[in-house]
Amino acid sequence: MKKTSIFISLFILVAFFSGFSEDKHISNNITNFTASISYVPTEKESIAYNFQAPFVGNSFNGFREAIAFKESQGKYHVTNSFGYLGKYQFGKSTLERFKIYDTQEFLETPELQEDAFVALCSVNKWILRKDIKRSVGKTINGIEITESGILAAAHLSGAGNVKKYLRSNGSTKFKDAYGSSIQHYIKKFSGYDTSFIEANQKATI
């Protein structure tokens, strides 16, 4: 009887400590999809892996996850009714700008989608660099202009349309096929820290 009790006690202890070891292993194996970004976990990941770190908030990671949720609810494999692809809903012509021609591979490769988003932000920041300098801090149609709002709007409508909107002081407007406007994106995605993004006309993946 004593031997049986000792055996059961040892078994419970081993199982208990094994559980801690497994949790530690999981928390040390989080994938960073974009090598060029210092990884900051999302709120969901923080809960799942028990991160002892602040939520993304207004960081660049918070910015991209907010856009991704708006575009596709954060799903990598989505193609919408107009043929826009992936987590950030890229058009085929934009992907070709970064020499991405295999759309199926793109949908199946999260790392590629994350890198494409960063590269597009870099290109848009370069195209809009003068407008960012002139417009950030101003108010157009009652909305404060921020760099992150400008970059989000450029993702929606293209940098050229954002340039027209800013230079016309908000009188030249644009809406996509689903009714989302430049003005809405500038407001919704204001105040994020996008200083990480470098303006680069020739950004590649």
N, C-alpha and C positions, 0 to 999 in steps of 0.2 A: 504493500500500500504506500509506504514511504517512497519507494523507487518511482512508482507511478506519479505521485505528487511532484517529485523533483523533476521528472521528465516533462510534465505538463508546464511547470513553471519556466523551465529553460526554453521550451518551445515558444511560449508567449513572449519572453524577453527577446528572442531572436527575431520573431515576427515584428515586434515593436520597433526595434532598431533598424531592421531592413526597410521598414516603411519610411523612416527618416532619410535613409540613404537614397532611396528611389526618388523622393521629392527633391533632394539636392541635385541629383543627376538631371532631372527634368528641367529644373530652373537654370541649370548651367548650359542648356542646349537649345536656347531660343535662336531662331534663324533671323539674321539681319538681311532683309531682301535687297537693300541698297548699300553697297560697300562704302560709298562715299559719305553716308550719313551716320553720325553718331546715333546709335540705336536708343530710342526712347519707347518703352512699351505703351501700347494702347490701354485704355481702361479695362477692356475685356481680358487682355493678356495679364495685366496686373493682378486681376482677381484669380485667373486660372493658374498662374504660376507663383502666386504669393510674392510678387515683387515688393520690395521695400523702397519704392521710388515714387515721386510725384506723378500724377496723371499728366498726359501730354499738354493739356491746357492750350496756351497760345503759341506753342513751339511750332517749328516747321512740320514736325510729324503730326501735330494736331491739325495744321492747315491741310495737309494732303489727305488725312483721314476724313476730315470734314467734307472736302470736295468729293472724295470717293463715295462717301455715303449719299451725298446728293445725286451723284451721277449714276450709281449702280447698287446702292446699299452696301458698298464695299466688296462686291462679288467679282472675282477675277474672270469667270467664264461666261459673262453676260454679253450678248449681242442684242442691241435694241432693234426696233422696227425700221430704223433708218440705216442700219448697218454699222453703227458705232460700236466699238469693241472694248471689252474688258472693264477693269475696275474704274478707270478714268474716262471711259467712252471715247477712245481715239477714232478719228476718221482714217480711212486707208491712205489718203494723200499725206496726212501728217506722219503716219508710220513710214511711208516711203521716204520722207525727208530724212529719216534716221536709218535708212537702208533696211527696213523691216518689211519683207514682202510675203512671208509665210504667216498669214493671219491665224491659222490653227495653232501653230507653234507659239505665237504671241499669246493667245488665249490660255495656253497650257503652261506658260512660264511666268510666274509671279515676279521673279527677279527682273525679267525683261520689261514688264509693265512698270515696275517701280523706277527703273533706270530711265525709261522713256519719259515718265512724268517729270523727273528732275531735269532731263535734257530740254524738254519743251519749256519748262519754267525759265531756264537759262536763256534760251533763244528769245522768248517773249520779253524777258527783262532787258535784253540788249535792244530789241526793237523799240521798246517803250522807255528807254533810259532817260531821254530828255523830258518826256511827258511825266514820268515819275518825279523827276527833279522839280518840275514846274508845278505839279498838281497836288502832291502829297501835302496834307495839312489844310487844303482849301475845302470849301463846302459847295457842292453842286446839287441843286434840287433838294436841299435840306439834308444831304448825306455827306459826312466827312470822308474825304478821299484818303485812302491808305495804300501802301505798296501791295499788301496782300490782297486787298480788294481789286486792285488793278490787274494783278496776275491771275486771280480767279476769273475775272471777267474775260481776260484774254484766252483762258482755257475754254471758256464757253463759246465765244464768238470770233476768236482770232484777234491778234494784236492790232490789225488795221482798223477794225471796227471800234475797238476801245480808243484808239488814237483819235478817230473822228468824234467820238462821244466827248472825250475830254477837251479837245480843241474847239468844239462848238459850245462848250460850257453846258453840255447836257441836252442840247436841242436835237442833235442827231442821235436817234435811238435805234436799238436793235433787239429783236426777240428771236429765240430759236424756235424750232418746229413745235416744241412743247410749251411755248409761252414764257420761258425764262428770259429775263432781260439783263442787259449789262448793268443797269442801275440796281437791280435786285442783287446781283452777284457782288457788286462793289459794297453794298450794305451788309449782306449776309456774311461775307468773308473778310470783313475789316478787322484790323487789330492783331493779326497773327505776325509772328516774327519770321520774316522771309529773308533776313539778312544773310542766311546761309547760302542762298542762291547767288551765284556769280553771273553777271551779264556776259553772255558768250554767244556771238553770232554763229560760231562753228561748233557748237556743243554736239558731241557724239555719244554713242552708247558703247 
